[in-house]
Amino acid sequence: MAGPSPHKPRRKVKKTSNGSEVSSVAPSTASRTGSSRPAYPLAAFLWPARSSVSQWEILPMILMAVGLFRWAAGLWGYSGFQNPPMHGDYEAQRHWMEVTTQLPISQWYFHDLEWWGLDYPPLTAYHSWVLGKVGGFIDPSWFALLASRGLEDPILKVFMRATVIVSEYLVYIPAAVIFVRRLTKLQGLSSWNASIALTAILMQPGTILIDHVHFQYNTVMLGLVLASMSSVLAGRFMWSCVFFVLALGFKQMALYYAPAMFAYLLGVCLFPRINLPRFLGIAVVTVAAFALLLLPLVLGALYDARLGIDARPDLHGRFAPLPIFSEYSYLINFKAWYYPILQQLAQMIHRVFPFARGLFEDKVANFWCALNVVIKLRKYPSELLQRASLLATLVAITPPCFVIFVKPRKELLPVALSATAWAFFLFSFQVHEKSVLLPLMPMTVLLAGKHGLSKNVRAWVGFANLLGVWTMFPLLERVDLRIPYYVLSLLWAYLLGLPPTSLAVYSQDGQPTWAGFATTTIHSIFYLAMAAWHVAEGFLFPPQSKPDLWVVINVGIGAVGFGICYLWCLWSLVMESGIVDFSKAEKKKAKAQ
C-alpha cells in the first residue's frame, strides 16, 4: 500500500475582484465567478495567466518585456551627452573603467581626483575593472588613459548600456524574482499575483530612468539588498549578512538600510529567547565578509609597494598626512610595511564619506534643502550642520528600528527598511536626488506582500514612486530626457491604474472610511500640485530675480510628500507589527458605550 505523498499542495487563496487576494489559512472553497474581472491594465495583461500553477511559465515573457523597455529607454541620451567639459555620470562610470584597468590598484583612489575621482567603495572599483577589461578586448581606445576622456563613441554607448542591463540581469532581477517568490509563498499568495507584483517592481520608472537612461549601476546595490532581504525570508541570516556587506561594498548609500537591518538581526538573536550561536555567527560572517571585500585593495597596496610603485607619484616620494585623523599622522612611520595599508584605507574612507562637501550640493527634495529656502543654512558652521543632521536622522530612524527590533518578523522587514531609508533621505548628510531610489525599492516590493495589490497599498506605493520620479524631473530635464520621463512614468501609472490615468484606485468598496478619505484627499492635492507645476514649468518663465523658482517649488512639494510617505511606512509598520493593539482599545470603547 502506497504511503502518503510527500508533496504538500499549494495553499489556496480567495481572489477579490480588484486583482488583490485575501490569504486564507484553511483551504478556500470559493471558486472564481464569471463576474470577476481585472481592475487595472497590468492585471488585464496577465489575466490569461491566472490559471497557471507556476510562476515560471510566465516569467520568461515578463523578463523579455521588461528587458525590451530597458533597451528602448537606453536609446535616448545620457547624463553629460555633448556637455563638456566634465560631461556627467556616464563619463564618470567610463572613467572608472579606465582608471581601474590602466593604473595600479594602489593609485585607484588617488588618481586625478578633480576628474571624476573614484568615490565609491571597493566593489564598485572591482566591478569597473571587470567591465573595463571586457570593453578593452573590444576596443582598447575606449579606456586609454587620459586620451579617452569625454569619449562619445556610439559603439561605446551600446557597450555601456549593455553593461547596465547585463549587471542588472545578473544581480537585481534574479534577486527580485526570488524575493517575490519567497514573499508570496510566505503570505500564501498565488503565482498570478506574484507575476503582477514582479512586473510592477521591474517596471518601476525611477530605476529605469536613472540606470538605463541617465546612466548608473544603482540596481546592482539594490539587487544585493534584495538578496539580503530574500535570505532573511528563507531564514538564512549568514547569507543575508554577506549580501548586505556586498551592497555596502558597492555603494555606501546602502547604509540607509543598515540601522533597520541591524535591529532586525539583533532582534532575531534576542527574541523570543537569546540565541548566542546565531549572534556569534552573524558577527563573524559580517567581519569576514568585510575583510574579504577589502582584501584585494590591501594586497594590491602591499604588492605595489614591494614593486616600488608609489600610490601618490605626484608627491615625488615626500610624506603627506593621511586624509583622516591628519593630526595623528606624525605618529606613523610612512616607511613602515603597514603604511600602504593605512594610506589606502584612509583614502578610501575619505573618498566614500565626503563630509567636507557640505550638507547638500544640489537641490534635492529633503528637509534641509527645503529649510534652506527659508533659513540660509550655508552661513552656519559645517560641524553644526553635521551634528544637526545626525541628530535629526537618529530621531527619525529610532521608531522603525525599535519596532523591528522588538517584533523581528520577516514580513515586516521591507516596510521597516523603507521607513529608515526615508528618514535618511529626508535628514541625512549629502543626499542626492537619485538617492530616492533607496526608500522606493523596499516600499515598491510591498506589492508582493499580503494585500499588496489592494487599492490602499497600490495607491501609496504608486504615490511614492510617481512623486519620486517627479522630484527627479529637473535632473532629467537638464539632459533633455523629458520624453522618457513622461513615457515611463505615465506607462507605470497606467499599468497599475493610478493617477493621472485612472482614479479607480481611490474608490472605496463597501463602507467608506476616514482613512480612505484622508488618503484620497492627500494624494489628490499632491497630484494636482504636480500637474500644475508641470504646466507652469513648461509654459511660464520664472522671474529673473528667482531663476530657480520652479526647482525650489519642486523641492518643497517633494519634501512634504516624502515626509508623508515616511509617516505612512512607520504607521504601517506599527499596525502590522501589533506592537500597539488597537483592537483591544476599540473593544473596551464599545463595552463602555
Salt bridges, closest charged atoms under 4 A:
ASP89 OD2 - HIS214 ND1 3.55
ASP89 OD2 - LYS434 NZ 2.89
GLU91 OE2 - ARG94 NH2 2.87
GLU98 OE1 - ARG94 NH2 2.79
GLU98 OE1 - HIS95 ND1 3.26
ASP112 OD2 - ARG149 NH2 2.53
ASP119 OD2 - ARG357 NH2 3.31
GLU152 OE2 - HIS87 ND1 3.64
GLU168 OE2 - ARG70 NE 2.52
GLU168 OE1 - HIS212 NE2 2.51
ASP314 OD2 - ARG312 NH2 3.62
GLU361 OE2 - ARG357 NH1 3.41
ASP362 OD2 - ARG478 NH2 3.26
GLU411 OE2 - ARG409 NE 2.97
GLU433 OE1 - HIS432 ND1 3.06
GLU433 OE2 - ARG478 NH2 3.81
GLU477 OE2 - ARG482 NH2 3.46
ASP509 OD1 - LYS455 NZ 3.34
GLU537 OE2 - ARG482 NH2 2.73
ASP548 OD2 - LYS363 NZ 3.32
